[in-house]
């Protein structure tokens, strides 16, 4: 874990991302794509760092497609 944290910090990434990376790959048995044993964790970490902003920006944006565009000021006394 410490080696991974050091690697992330050297590449100007937060220690929390290093922990996420380590926990994820530990949970899947250090397999890439669920099948292939990881050969180069530094390369996998680089890909993680490249793709991390995509996941951060997606998590912050609400899914607008599922929300209706309606008004909240309704007059129920008017017939449809």
C-alpha positions in Angstrom: 0.0 0.0 0.0 2.8 2.5 0.9 4.5 1.9 -2.4 1.2 2.7 -4.3 0.6 5.8 -2.2 4.1 7.1 -2.9 3.7 6.5 -6.6 0.4 8.4 -6.6 1.9 11.3 -4.6 4.9 11.5 -6.9 2.4 11.9 -9.8 0.5 14.7 -7.9 -2.5 12.5 -7.2 -4.2 12.4 -3.7 -3.4 9.6 -1.3 -7.1 8.8 -1.3 -7.0 7.8 -5.0 -4.1 5.5 -4.3 -6.1 3.8 -1.6 -9.1 3.5 -4.0 -6.8 1.9 -6.6 -5.2 -0.5 -4.1 -8.6 -1.5 -2.6 -10.2 -2.0 -6.0 -7.5 -4.3 -7.4 -7.0 -6.1 -4.1 -10.8 -6.9 -4.1 -10.6 -8.4 -7.6 -7.5 -10.4 -6.9 -5.2 -8.1 -8.9 -6.9 -9.3 -12.1 -7.4 -6.9 -15.0 -10.8 -7.2 -16.7 -11.6 -10.0 -14.2 -9.5 -12.5 -16.1 -5.9 -11.5 -16.7 -3.3 -11.2 -13.8 -1.9 -7.7 -13.5 1.6 -7.6 -15.0 2.5 -3.9 -14.4 0.7 -2.1 -11.6 2.4 1.2 -12.4 0.9 1.2 -15.9 -2.5 0.3 -14.4 -2.0 3.2 -11.9 -1.2 5.6 -14.8 -4.5 4.5 -16.5 -6.3 5.0 -13.2 -4.9 8.5 -12.9 -5.8 9.3 -16.5 -9.4 8.1 -16.1 -10.0 9.4 -12.5 -11.3 12.8 -13.6 -14.0 11.2 -15.8 -15.4 9.4 -12.8 -15.2 12.4 -10.5 -17.0 14.7 -13.0 -19.7 12.0 -13.6 -20.3 11.6 -9.9 -21.0 15.3 -9.4 -23.4 15.7 -12.2 -27.0 14.7 -11.6 -28.7 12.6 -14.3 -30.9 15.3 -15.9 -32.5 12.8 -18.4 -34.5 11.2 -15.6 -35.8 14.5 -14.3 -39.0 16.0 -15.7 -38.9 19.6 -16.8 -42.1 20.8 -15.0 -43.0 23.9 -13.1 -43.8 23.8 -9.4 -46.4 26.6 -9.5 -49.6 24.7 -10.4 -53.2 25.9 -10.1 -55.3 22.8 -9.6 -58.5 24.8 -9.8 -58.0 25.2 -13.6 -59.4 22.3 -15.8 -57.0 20.4 -18.0 
